[in-house]
Amino acid sequence: MKQLKMMENMKYKVGDKVRIKSLDWYNENRDKTNEIECGSVYFIPDMKVFCNKIVTISSVWSTTLEIYHIKEDNGRFNWTDDMIEGLA
């Protein structure tokens, strides 16, 4: 029940259309390994193809981390609030 309660408090829900942060954000914040630390999850170079794109939240995971998966990458990457600009 605790996990369900945490998921209810997450910013985005399954089915929400959100915009991934911009390529400018990526370029301005990446480190020398071209990654951006977003909590204990990293925005990695392979994710930048989604910059400024509108995507659909396909699943929400809330355990020790609050993680989203998106339909457009078939759940390949872990996404966090820090990587998302907002609702589209």
mmCIF file as gemmi writes it, N, C-alpha and C atoms, coordinates in Angstrom:
data_model
loop_
_atom_site.group_PDB
_atom_site.id
_atom_site.type_symbol
_atom_site.label_atom_id
_atom_site.label_alt_id
_atom_site.label_comp_id
_atom_site.label_asym_id
_atom_site.label_entity_id
_atom_site.label_seq_id
_atom_site.pdbx_PDB_ins_code
_atom_site.Cartn_x
_atom_site.Cartn_y
_atom_site.Cartn_z
_atom_site.occupancy
_atom_site.B_iso_or_equiv
_atom_site.pdbx_formal_charge
_atom_site.auth_seq_id
_atom_site.auth_asym_id
_atom_site.pdbx_PDB_model_num
ATOM 1 N N . MET Axp A 1 ? 0.822 -1.194 0 1 0 ? 1 A 1
ATOM 2 C CA . MET Axp A 1 ? 0 0 0 1 0 ? 1 A 1
ATOM 3 C C . MET Axp A 1 ? 0.865 1.257 0 1 0 ? 1 A 1
ATOM 4 N N . LYS Axp A 2 ? 2.002 1.208 0.701 1 0 ? 2 A 1
ATOM 5 C CA . LYS Axp A 2 ? 2.889 2.37 0.747 1 0 ? 2 A 1
ATOM 6 C C . LYS Axp A 2 ? 3.371 2.732 -0.654 1 0 ? 2 A 1
ATOM 7 N N . GLN Axp A 3 ? 3.734 1.725 -1.462 1 0 ? 3 A 1
ATOM 8 C CA . GLN Axp A 3 ? 4.2 1.989 -2.82 1 0 ? 3 A 1
ATOM 9 C C . GLN Axp A 3 ? 3.111 2.663 -3.64 1 0 ? 3 A 1
ATOM 10 N N . LEU Axp A 4 ? 1.875 2.213 -3.538 1 0 ? 4 A 1
ATOM 11 C CA . LEU Axp A 4 ? 0.773 2.815 -4.262 1 0 ? 4 A 1
ATOM 12 C C . LEU Axp A 4 ? 0.592 4.269 -3.838 1 0 ? 4 A 1
ATOM 13 N N . LYS Axp A 5 ? 0.682 4.54 -2.559 1 0 ? 5 A 1
ATOM 14 C CA . LYS Axp A 5 ? 0.54 5.907 -2.054 1 0 ? 5 A 1
ATOM 15 C C . LYS Axp A 5 ? 1.628 6.796 -2.663 1 0 ? 5 A 1
ATOM 16 N N . MET Axp A 6 ? 2.864 6.306 -2.726 1 0 ? 6 A 1
ATOM 17 C CA . MET Axp A 6 ? 3.961 7.091 -3.295 1 0 ? 6 A 1
ATOM 18 C C . MET Axp A 6 ? 3.689 7.375 -4.769 1 0 ? 6 A 1
ATOM 19 N N . MET Axp A 7 ? 3.179 6.389 -5.517 1 0 ? 7 A 1
ATOM 20 C CA . MET Axp A 7 ? 2.919 6.576 -6.941 1 0 ? 7 A 1
ATOM 21 C C . MET Axp A 7 ? 1.845 7.641 -7.143 1 0 ? 7 A 1
ATOM 22 N N . GLU Axp A 8 ? 0.885 7.702 -6.253 1 0 ? 8 A 1
ATOM 23 C CA . GLU Axp A 8 ? -0.162 8.709 -6.358 1 0 ? 8 A 1
ATOM 24 C C . GLU Axp A 8 ? 0.399 10.118 -6.21 1 0 ? 8 A 1
ATOM 25 N N . ASN Axp A 9 ? 1.524 10.249 -5.526 1 0 ? 9 A 1
ATOM 26 C CA . ASN Axp A 9 ? 2.139 11.55 -5.308 1 0 ? 9 A 1
ATOM 27 C C . ASN Axp A 9 ? 3.113 11.955 -6.41 1 0 ? 9 A 1
ATOM 28 N N . MET Axp A 10 ? 3.326 11.087 -7.376 1 0 ? 10 A 1
ATOM 29 C CA . MET Axp A 10 ? 4.243 11.421 -8.455 1 0 ? 10 A 1
ATOM 30 C C . MET Axp A 10 ? 3.622 12.486 -9.348 1 0 ? 10 A 1
ATOM 31 N N . LYS Axp A 11 ? 4.463 13.269 -9.963 1 0 ? 11 A 1
ATOM 32 C CA . LYS Axp A 11 ? 4.028 14.415 -10.754 1 0 ? 11 A 1
ATOM 33 C C . LYS Axp A 11 ? 3.237 14.016 -11.997 1 0 ? 11 A 1
ATOM 34 N N . TYR Axp A 12 ? 3.643 12.933 -12.65 1 0 ? 12 A 1
ATOM 35 C CA . TYR Axp A 12 ? 2.999 12.503 -13.888 1 0 ? 12 A 1
ATOM 36 C C . TYR Axp A 12 ? 2.399 11.117 -13.72 1 0 ? 12 A 1
ATOM 37 N N . LYS Axp A 13 ? 1.381 10.841 -14.501 1 0 ? 13 A 1
ATOM 38 C CA . LYS Axp A 13 ? 0.655 9.572 -14.44 1 0 ? 13 A 1
ATOM 39 C C . LYS Axp A 13 ? 0.729 8.868 -15.795 1 0 ? 13 A 1
ATOM 40 N N . VAL Axp A 14 ? 0.455 7.566 -15.794 1 0 ? 14 A 1
ATOM 41 C CA . VAL Axp A 14 ? 0.411 6.793 -17.04 1 0 ? 14 A 1
ATOM 42 C C . VAL Axp A 14 ? -0.586 7.45 -17.994 1 0 ? 14 A 1
ATOM 43 N N . GLY Axp A 15 ? -0.154 7.623 -19.233 1 0 ? 15 A 1
ATOM 44 C CA . GLY Axp A 15 ? -0.985 8.245 -20.255 1 0 ? 15 A 1
ATOM 45 C C . GLY Axp A 15 ? -0.717 9.727 -20.446 1 0 ? 15 A 1
ATOM 46 N N . ASP Axp A 16 ? -0.058 10.376 -19.482 1 0 ? 16 A 1
ATOM 47 C CA . ASP Axp A 16 ? 0.259 11.8 -19.629 1 0 ? 16 A 1
ATOM 48 C C . ASP Axp A 16 ? 1.212 12.012 -20.797 1 0 ? 16 A 1
ATOM 49 N N . LYS Axp A 17 ? 0.98 13.08 -21.539 1 0 ? 17 A 1
ATOM 50 C CA . LYS Axp A 17 ? 1.892 13.514 -22.601 1 0 ? 17 A 1
ATOM 51 C C . LYS Axp A 17 ? 2.781 14.59 -21.982 1 0 ? 17 A 1
ATOM 52 N N . VAL Axp A 18 ? 4.084 14.377 -22.049 1 0 ? 18 A 1
ATOM 53 C CA . VAL Axp A 18 ? 5.047 15.31 -21.454 1 0 ? 18 A 1
ATOM 54 C C . VAL Axp A 18 ? 6.117 15.678 -22.474 1 0 ? 18 A 1
ATOM 55 N N . ARG Axp A 19 ? 6.763 16.79 -22.226 1 0 ? 19 A 1
ATOM 56 C CA . ARG Axp A 19 ? 7.86 17.215 -23.095 1 0 ? 19 A 1
ATOM 57 C C . ARG Axp A 19 ? 9.174 16.981 -22.359 1 0 ? 19 A 1
ATOM 58 N N . ILE Axp A 20 ? 10.096 16.301 -23.032 1 0 ? 20 A 1
ATOM 59 C CA . ILE Axp A 20 ? 11.443 16.086 -22.491 1 0 ? 20 A 1
ATOM 60 C C . ILE Axp A 20 ? 12.211 17.401 -22.61 1 0 ? 20 A 1
ATOM 61 N N . LYS Axp A 21 ? 13.09 17.658 -21.655 1 0 ? 21 A 1
ATOM 62 C CA . LYS Axp A 21 ? 13.849 18.909 -21.668 1 0 ? 21 A 1
ATOM 63 C C . LYS Axp A 21 ? 14.63 19.067 -22.977 1 0 ? 21 A 1
ATOM 64 N N . SER Axp A 22 ? 15.042 20.285 -23.239 1 0 ? 22 A 1
ATOM 65 C CA . SER Axp A 22 ? 15.625 20.66 -24.534 1 0 ? 22 A 1
ATOM 66 C C . SER Axp A 22 ? 17.06 20.18 -24.723 1 0 ? 22 A 1
ATOM 67 N N . LEU Axp A 23 ? 17.493 20.205 -25.971 1 0 ? 23 A 1
ATOM 68 C CA . LEU Axp A 23 ? 18.877 19.9 -26.306 1 0 ? 23 A 1
ATOM 69 C C . LEU Axp A 23 ? 19.8 20.949 -25.693 1 0 ? 23 A 1
ATOM 70 N N . ASP Axp A 24 ? 19.354 22.198 -25.618 1 0 ? 24 A 1
ATOM 71 C CA . ASP Axp A 24 ? 20.146 23.243 -24.941 1 0 ? 24 A 1
ATOM 72 C C . ASP Axp A 24 ? 20.382 22.868 -23.484 1 0 ? 24 A 1
ATOM 73 N N . TRP Axp A 25 ? 19.339 22.384 -22.796 1 0 ? 25 A 1
ATOM 74 C CA . TRP Axp A 25 ? 19.479 21.933 -21.401 1 0 ? 25 A 1
ATOM 75 C C . TRP Axp A 25 ? 20.536 20.842 -21.319 1 0 ? 25 A 1
ATOM 76 N N . TYR Axp A 26 ? 20.445 19.87 -22.226 1 0 ? 26 A 1
ATOM 77 C CA . TYR Axp A 26 ? 21.422 18.78 -22.239 1 0 ? 26 A 1
ATOM 78 C C . TYR Axp A 26 ? 22.837 19.319 -22.439 1 0 ? 26 A 1
ATOM 79 N N . ASN Axp A 27 ? 23.027 20.148 -23.443 1 0 ? 27 A 1
ATOM 80 C CA . ASN Axp A 27 ? 24.362 20.667 -23.754 1 0 ? 27 A 1
ATOM 81 C C . ASN Axp A 27 ? 24.926 21.541 -22.639 1 0 ? 27 A 1
ATOM 82 N N . GLU Axp A 28 ? 24.07 22.281 -21.955 1 0 ? 28 A 1
ATOM 83 C CA . GLU Axp A 28 ? 24.522 23.174 -20.884 1 0 ? 28 A 1
ATOM 84 C C . GLU Axp A 28 ? 24.822 22.445 -19.581 1 0 ? 28 A 1
ATOM 85 N N . ASN Axp A 29 ? 24.238 21.265 -19.378 1 0 ? 29 A 1
ATOM 86 C CA . ASN Axp A 29 ? 24.354 20.577 -18.088 1 0 ? 29 A 1
ATOM 87 C C . ASN Axp A 29 ? 25.15 19.281 -18.1 1 0 ? 29 A 1
ATOM 88 N N . ARG Axp A 30 ? 25.504 18.789 -19.268 1 0 ? 30 A 1
ATOM 89 C CA . ARG Axp A 30 ? 26.232 17.514 -19.325 1 0 ? 30 A 1
ATOM 90 C C . ARG Axp A 30 ? 27.624 17.657 -18.732 1 0 ? 30 A 1
ATOM 91 N N . ASP Axp A 31 ? 28.114 16.547 -18.193 1 0 ? 31 A 1
ATOM 92 C CA . ASP Axp A 31 ? 29.459 16.548 -17.623 1 0 ? 31 A 1
ATOM 93 C C . ASP Axp A 31 ? 30.465 16.083 -18.678 1 0 ? 31 A 1
ATOM 94 N N . LYS Axp A 32 ? 31.693 15.845 -18.26 1 0 ? 32 A 1
ATOM 95 C CA . LYS Axp A 32 ? 32.736 15.474 -19.229 1 0 ? 32 A 1
ATOM 96 C C . LYS Axp A 32 ? 32.498 14.104 -19.864 1 0 ? 32 A 1
ATOM 97 N N . THR Axp A 33 ? 31.595 13.301 -19.274 1 0 ? 33 A 1
ATOM 98 C CA . THR Axp A 33 ? 31.255 12.014 -19.886 1 0 ? 33 A 1
ATOM 99 C C . THR Axp A 33 ? 29.951 12.121 -20.684 1 0 ? 33 A 1
ATOM 100 N N . ASN Axp A 34 ? 29.486 13.377 -20.886 1 0 ? 34 A 1
ATOM 101 C CA . ASN Axp A 34 ? 28.265 13.673 -21.639 1 0 ? 34 A 1
ATOM 102 C C . ASN Axp A 34 ? 26.999 13.151 -20.969 1 0 ? 34 A 1
ATOM 103 N N . GLU Axp A 35 ? 27.024 13.036 -19.651 1 0 ? 35 A 1
ATOM 104 C CA . GLU Axp A 35 ? 25.861 12.599 -18.894 1 0 ? 35 A 1
ATOM 105 C C . GLU Axp A 35 ? 25.425 13.712 -17.95 1 0 ? 35 A 1
ATOM 106 N N . ILE Axp A 36 ? 24.158 13.661 -17.536 1 0 ? 36 A 1
ATOM 107 C CA . ILE Axp A 36 ? 23.645 14.593 -16.548 1 0 ? 36 A 1
ATOM 108 C C . ILE Axp A 36 ? 23.096 13.772 -15.389 1 0 ? 36 A 1
ATOM 109 N N . GLU Axp A 37 ? 23.602 14.018 -14.201 1 0 ? 37 A 1
ATOM 110 C CA . GLU Axp A 37 ? 23.096 13.321 -13.027 1 0 ? 37 A 1
ATOM 111 C C . GLU Axp A 37 ? 21.762 13.935 -12.618 1 0 ? 37 A 1
ATOM 112 N N . CYS Axp A 38 ? 20.757 13.106 -12.543 1 0 ? 38 A 1
ATOM 113 C CA . CYS Axp A 38 ? 19.41 13.53 -12.136 1 0 ? 38 A 1
ATOM 114 C C . CYS Axp A 38 ? 19.011 12.662 -10.955 1 0 ? 38 A 1
ATOM 115 N N . GLY Axp A 39 ? 19.493 13.026 -9.775 1 0 ? 39 A 1
ATOM 116 C CA . GLY Axp A 39 ? 19.325 12.168 -8.607 1 0 ? 39 A 1
ATOM 117 C C . GLY Axp A 39 ? 20.289 11.014 -8.747 1 0 ? 39 A 1
ATOM 118 N N . SER Axp A 40 ? 19.79 9.796 -8.629 1 0 ? 40 A 1
ATOM 119 C CA . SER Axp A 40 ? 20.678 8.642 -8.801 1 0 ? 40 A 1
ATOM 120 C C . SER Axp A 40 ? 20.456 7.977 -10.158 1 0 ? 40 A 1
ATOM 121 N N . VAL Axp A 41 ? 19.819 8.71 -11.067 1 0 ? 41 A 1
ATOM 122 C CA . VAL Axp A 41 ? 19.613 8.257 -12.445 1 0 ? 41 A 1
ATOM 123 C C . VAL Axp A 41 ? 20.33 9.247 -13.357 1 0 ? 41 A 1
ATOM 124 N N . TYR Axp A 42 ? 20.862 8.771 -14.449 1 0 ? 42 A 1
ATOM 125 C CA . TYR Axp A 42 ? 21.594 9.638 -15.366 1 0 ? 42 A 1
ATOM 126 C C . TYR Axp A 42 ? 20.867 9.806 -16.69 1 0 ? 42 A 1
ATOM 127 N N . PHE Axp A 43 ? 20.874 11.036 -17.188 1 0 ? 43 A 1
ATOM 128 C CA . PHE Axp A 43 ? 20.444 11.326 -18.551 1 0 ? 43 A 1
ATOM 129 C C . PHE Axp A 43 ? 21.682 11.08 -19.402 1 0 ? 43 A 1
ATOM 130 N N . ILE Axp A 44 ? 21.632 10.051 -20.235 1 0 ? 44 A 1
ATOM 131 C CA . ILE Axp A 44 ? 22.811 9.636 -21 1 0 ? 44 A 1
ATOM 132 C C . ILE Axp A 44 ? 22.689 10.084 -22.452 1 0 ? 44 A 1
ATOM 133 N N . PRO Axp A 45 ? 23.808 10.091 -23.182 1 0 ? 45 A 1
ATOM 134 C CA . PRO Axp A 45 ? 23.779 10.564 -24.573 1 0 ? 45 A 1
ATOM 135 C C . PRO Axp A 45 ? 22.717 9.902 -25.453 1 0 ? 45 A 1
ATOM 136 N N . ASP Axp A 46 ? 22.442 8.614 -25.267 1 0 ? 46 A 1
ATOM 137 C CA . ASP Axp A 46 ? 21.435 7.937 -26.087 1 0 ? 46 A 1
ATOM 138 C C . ASP Axp A 46 ? 20.038 8.515 -25.897 1 0 ? 46 A 1
ATOM 139 N N . MET Axp A 47 ? 19.809 9.216 -24.797 1 0 ? 47 A 1
ATOM 140 C CA . MET Axp A 47 ? 18.49 9.779 -24.502 1 0 ? 47 A 1
ATOM 141 C C . MET Axp A 47 ? 18.263 11.12 -25.192 1 0 ? 47 A 1
ATOM 142 N N . LYS Axp A 48 ? 19.321 11.743 -25.67 1 0 ? 48 A 1
ATOM 143 C CA . LYS Axp A 48 ? 19.173 13.1 -26.214 1 0 ? 48 A 1
ATOM 144 C C . LYS Axp A 48 ? 18.329 13.153 -27.492 1 0 ? 48 A 1
ATOM 145 N N . VAL Axp A 49 ? 18.113 12.02 -28.154 1 0 ? 49 A 1
ATOM 146 C CA . VAL Axp A 49 ? 17.224 12.008 -29.33 1 0 ? 49 A 1
ATOM 147 C C . VAL Axp A 49 ? 15.795 12.374 -28.943 1 0 ? 49 A 1
ATOM 148 N N . PHE Axp A 50 ? 15.477 12.285 -27.661 1 0 ? 50 A 1
ATOM 149 C CA . PHE Axp A 50 ? 14.142 12.627 -27.187 1 0 ? 50 A 1
ATOM 150 C C . PHE Axp A 50 ? 14.036 14.071 -26.704 1 0 ? 50 A 1
ATOM 151 N N . CYS Axp A 51 ? 15.152 14.807 -26.711 1 0 ? 51 A 1
ATOM 152 C CA . CYS Axp A 51 ? 15.133 16.194 -26.249 1 0 ? 51 A 1
ATOM 153 C C . CYS Axp A 51 ? 14.102 17.007 -27.021 1 0 ? 51 A 1
ATOM 154 N N . ASN Axp A 52 ? 13.299 17.745 -26.274 1 0 ? 52 A 1
ATOM 155 C CA . ASN Axp A 52 ? 12.251 18.634 -26.789 1 0 ? 52 A 1
ATOM 156 C C . ASN Axp A 52 ? 11.102 17.882 -27.482 1 0 ? 52 A 1
ATOM 157 N N . LYS Axp A 53 ? 11.066 16.571 -27.353 1 0 ? 53 A 1
ATOM 158 C CA . LYS Axp A 53 ? 9.992 15.775 -27.958 1 0 ? 53 A 1
ATOM 159 C C . LYS Axp A 53 ? 8.853 15.581 -26.958 1 0 ? 53 A 1
ATOM 160 N N . ILE Axp A 54 ? 7.654 15.441 -27.498 1 0 ? 54 A 1
ATOM 161 C CA . ILE Axp A 54 ? 6.508 15.091 -26.68 1 0 ? 54 A 1
ATOM 162 C C . ILE Axp A 54 ? 6.412 13.569 -26.66 1 0 ? 54 A 1
ATOM 163 N N . VAL Axp A 55 ? 6.354 13.009 -25.468 1 0 ? 55 A 1
ATOM 164 C CA . VAL Axp A 55 ? 6.319 11.561 -25.286 1 0 ? 55 A 1
ATOM 165 C C . VAL Axp A 55 ? 5.17 11.208 -24.338 1 0 ? 55 A 1
ATOM 166 N N . THR Axp A 56 ? 4.852 9.923 -24.27 1 0 ? 56 A 1
ATOM 167 C CA . THR Axp A 56 ? 3.745 9.449 -23.45 1 0 ? 56 A 1
ATOM 168 C C . THR Axp A 56 ? 4.268 8.572 -22.322 1 0 ? 56 A 1
ATOM 169 N N . ILE Axp A 57 ? 3.873 8.884 -21.096 1 0 ? 57 A 1
ATOM 170 C CA . ILE Axp A 57 ? 4.261 8.063 -19.947 1 0 ? 57 A 1
ATOM 171 C C . ILE Axp A 57 ? 3.558 6.718 -20.07 1 0 ? 57 A 1
ATOM 172 N N . SER Axp A 58 ? 4.348 5.625 -20.067 1 0 ? 58 A 1
ATOM 173 C CA . SER Axp A 58 ? 3.755 4.291 -20.215 1 0 ? 58 A 1
ATOM 174 C C . SER Axp A 58 ? 3.723 3.513 -18.908 1 0 ? 58 A 1
ATOM 175 N N . SER Axp A 59 ? 4.621 3.838 -17.987 1 0 ? 59 A 1
ATOM 176 C CA . SER Axp A 59 ? 4.578 3.215 -16.665 1 0 ? 59 A 1
ATOM 177 C C . SER Axp A 59 ? 5.25 4.126 -15.652 1 0 ? 59 A 1
ATOM 178 N N . VAL Axp A 60 ? 4.873 3.915 -14.41 1 0 ? 60 A 1
ATOM 179 C CA . VAL Axp A 60 ? 5.371 4.724 -13.299 1 0 ? 60 A 1
ATOM 180 C C . VAL Axp A 60 ? 5.877 3.762 -12.24 1 0 ? 60 A 1
ATOM 181 N N . TRP Axp A 61 ? 7.096 3.984 -11.782 1 0 ? 61 A 1
ATOM 182 C CA . TRP Axp A 61 ? 7.691 3.139 -10.748 1 0 ? 61 A 1
ATOM 183 C C . TRP Axp A 61 ? 8.109 4.016 -9.586 1 0 ? 61 A 1
ATOM 184 N N . SER Axp A 62 ? 7.677 3.659 -8.412 1 0 ? 62 A 1
ATOM 185 C CA . SER Axp A 62 ? 8.051 4.407 -7.225 1 0 ? 62 A 1
ATOM 186 C C . SER Axp A 62 ? 8.419 3.43 -6.126 1 0 ? 62 A 1
ATOM 187 N N . THR Axp A 63 ? 9.702 3.244 -5.959 1 0 ? 63 A 1
ATOM 188 C CA . THR Axp A 63 ? 10.217 2.434 -4.843 1 0 ? 63 A 1
ATOM 189 C C . THR Axp A 63 ? 11.114 3.379 -4.066 1 0 ? 63 A 1
ATOM 190 N N . THR Axp A 64 ? 12.399 3.228 -4.171 1 0 ? 64 A 1
ATOM 191 C CA . THR Axp A 64 ? 13.298 4.211 -3.572 1 0 ? 64 A 1
ATOM 192 C C . THR Axp A 64 ? 13.511 5.383 -4.52 1 0 ? 64 A 1
ATOM 193 N N . LEU Axp A 65 ? 13.22 5.175 -5.803 1 0 ? 65 A 1
ATOM 194 C CA . LEU Axp A 65 ? 13.326 6.218 -6.819 1 0 ? 65 A 1
ATOM 195 C C . LEU Axp A 65 ? 11.961 6.402 -7.467 1 0 ? 65 A 1
ATOM 196 N N . GLU Axp A 66 ? 11.727 7.575 -7.998 1 0 ? 66 A 1
ATOM 197 C CA . GLU Axp A 66 ? 10.5 7.809 -8.769 1 0 ? 66 A 1
ATOM 198 C C . GLU Axp A 66 ? 10.891 7.829 -10.239 1 0 ? 66 A 1
ATOM 199 N N . ILE Axp A 67 ? 10.498 6.788 -10.95 1 0 ? 67 A 1
ATOM 200 C CA . ILE Axp A 67 ? 10.938 6.557 -12.323 1 0 ? 67 A 1
ATOM 201 C C . ILE Axp A 67 ? 9.732 6.464 -13.248 1 0 ? 67 A 1
ATOM 202 N N . TYR Axp A 68 ? 9.901 7.02 -14.438 1 0 ? 68 A 1
ATOM 203 C CA . TYR Axp A 68 ? 8.9 6.895 -15.493 1 0 ? 68 A 1
ATOM 204 C C . TYR Axp A 68 ? 9.513 6.121 -16.651 1 0 ? 68 A 1
ATOM 205 N N . HIS Axp A 69 ? 8.669 5.39 -17.356 1 0 ? 69 A 1
ATOM 206 C CA . HIS Axp A 69 ? 9.042 4.817 -18.643 1 0 ? 69 A 1
ATOM 207 C C . HIS Axp A 69 ? 8.133 5.467 -19.673 1 0 ? 69 A 1
ATOM 208 N N . ILE Axp A 70 ? 8.642 5.57 -20.895 1 0 ? 70 A 1
ATOM 209 C CA . ILE Axp A 70 ? 7.86 6.206 -21.95 1 0 ? 70 A 1
ATOM 210 C C . ILE Axp A 70 ? 7.614 5.219 -23.096 1 0 ? 70 A 1
ATOM 211 N N . LYS Axp A 71 ? 6.493 5.412 -23.736 1 0 ? 71 A 1
ATOM 212 C CA . LYS Axp A 71 ? 6.074 4.551 -24.842 1 0 ? 71 A 1
ATOM 213 C C . LYS Axp A 71 ? 7.076 4.597 -25.993 1 0 ? 71 A 1
ATOM 214 N N . GLU Axp A 72 ? 7.589 5.783 -26.288 1 0 ? 72 A 1
ATOM 215 C CA . GLU Axp A 72 ? 8.406 5.995 -27.482 1 0 ? 72 A 1
ATOM 216 C C . GLU Axp A 72 ? 9.76 5.288 -27.45 1 0 ? 72 A 1
ATOM 217 N N . ASP Axp A 73 ? 10.26 4.936 -26.27 1 0 ? 73 A 1
ATOM 218 C CA . ASP Axp A 73 ? 11.526 4.187 -26.221 1 0 ? 73 A 1
ATOM 219 C C . ASP Axp A 73 ? 11.299 2.746 -25.756 1 0 ? 73 A 1
ATOM 220 N N . ASN Axp A 74 ? 10.027 2.328 -25.749 1 0 ? 74 A 1
ATOM 221 C CA . ASN Axp A 74 ? 9.659 0.965 -25.332 1 0 ? 74 A 1
ATOM 222 C C . ASN Axp A 74 ? 10.158 0.613 -23.933 1 0 ? 74 A 1
ATOM 223 N N . GLY Axp A 75 ? 10.222 1.612 -23.054 1 0 ? 75 A 1
ATOM 224 C CA . GLY Axp A 75 ? 10.646 1.376 -21.676 1 0 ? 75 A 1
ATOM 225 C C . GLY Axp A 75 ? 12.138 1.163 -21.501 1 0 ? 75 A 1
ATOM 226 N N . ARG Axp A 76 ? 12.924 1.508 -22.497 1 0 ? 76 A 1
ATOM 227 C CA . ARG Axp A 76 ? 14.375 1.271 -22.472 1 0 ? 76 A 1
ATOM 228 C C . ARG Axp A 76 ? 15.09 2.086 -21.396 1 0 ? 76 A 1
ATOM 229 N N . PHE Axp A 77 ? 14.698 3.357 -21.26 1 0 ? 77 A 1
ATOM 230 C CA . PHE Axp A 77 ? 15.397 4.247 -20.332 1 0 ? 77 A 1
ATOM 231 C C . PHE Axp A 77 ? 14.546 4.55 -19.108 1 0 ? 77 A 1
ATOM 232 N N . ASN Axp A 78 ? 15.216 4.945 -18.037 1 0 ? 78 A 1
ATOM 233 C CA . ASN Axp A 78 ? 14.551 5.436 -16.841 1 0 ? 78 A 1
ATOM 234 C C . ASN Axp A 78 ? 14.541 6.956 -16.897 1 0 ? 78 A 1
ATOM 235 N N . TRP Axp A 79 ? 13.363 7.541 -16.74 1 0 ? 79 A 1
ATOM 236 C CA . TRP Axp A 79 ? 13.175 8.985 -16.797 1 0 ? 79 A 1
ATOM 237 C C . TRP Axp A 79 ? 12.729 9.489 -15.434 1 0 ? 79 A 1
ATOM 238 N N . THR Axp A 80 ? 13.147 10.7 -15.081 1 0 ? 80 A 1
ATOM 239 C CA . THR Axp A 80 ? 12.758 11.301 -13.808 1 0 ? 80 A 1
ATOM 240 C C . THR Axp A 80 ? 12.156 12.68 -14.057 1 0 ? 80 A 1
ATOM 241 N N . ASP Axp A 81 ? 11.553 13.252 -13.011 1 0 ? 81 A 1
ATOM 242 C CA . ASP Axp A 81 ? 11 14.604 -13.108 1 0 ? 81 A 1
ATOM 243 C C . ASP Axp A 81 ? 12.036 15.609 -13.597 1 0 ? 81 A 1
ATOM 244 N N . ASP Axp A 82 ? 13.295 15.413 -13.197 1 0 ? 82 A 1
ATOM 245 C CA . ASP Axp A 82 ? 14.374 16.358 -13.586 1 0 ? 82 A 1
ATOM 246 C C . ASP Axp A 82 ? 14.636 16.366 -15.086 1 0 ? 82 A 1
ATOM 247 N N . MET Axp A 83 ? 14.204 15.36 -15.797 1 0 ? 83 A 1
ATOM 248 C CA . MET Axp A 83 ? 14.438 15.24 -17.23 1 0 ? 83 A 1
ATOM 249 C C . MET Axp A 83 ? 13.264 15.733 -18.056 1 0 ? 83 A 1
ATOM 250 N N . ILE Axp A 84 ? 12.15 16.003 -17.387 1 0 ? 84 A 1
ATOM 251 C CA . ILE Axp A 84 ? 10.912 16.357 -18.057 1 0 ? 84 A 1
ATOM 252 C C . ILE Axp A 84 ? 10.609 17.839 -17.838 1 0 ? 84 A 1
ATOM 253 N N . GLU Axp A 85 ? 10.327 18.523 -18.928 1 0 ? 85 A 1
ATOM 254 C CA . GLU Axp A 85 ? 9.99 19.957 -18.862 1 0 ? 85 A 1
ATOM 255 C C . GLU Axp A 85 ? 8.622 20.172 -18.249 1 0 ? 85 A 1
ATOM 256 N N . GLY Axp A 86 ? 7.657 19.346 -18.631 1 0 ? 86 A 1
ATOM 257 C CA . GLY Axp A 86 ? 6.301 19.471 -18.099 1 0 ? 86 A 1
ATOM 258 C C . GLY Axp A 86 ? 5.293 18.812 -19.004 1 0 ? 86 A 1
ATOM 259 N N . LEU Axp A 87 ? 4.039 18.959 -18.638 1 0 ? 87 A 1
ATOM 260 C CA . LEU Axp A 87 ? 2.962 18.419 -19.467 1 0 ? 87 A 1
ATOM 261 C C . LEU Axp A 87 ? 2.945 19.117 -20.818 1 0 ? 87 A 1
ATOM 262 N N . ALA Axp A 88 ? 2.649 18.368 -21.85 1 0 ? 88 A 1
ATOM 263 C CA . ALA Axp A 88 ? 2.615 18.94 -23.206 1 0 ? 88 A 1
ATOM 264 C C . ALA Axp A 88 ? 1.221 19.432 -23.525 1 0 ? 88 A 1
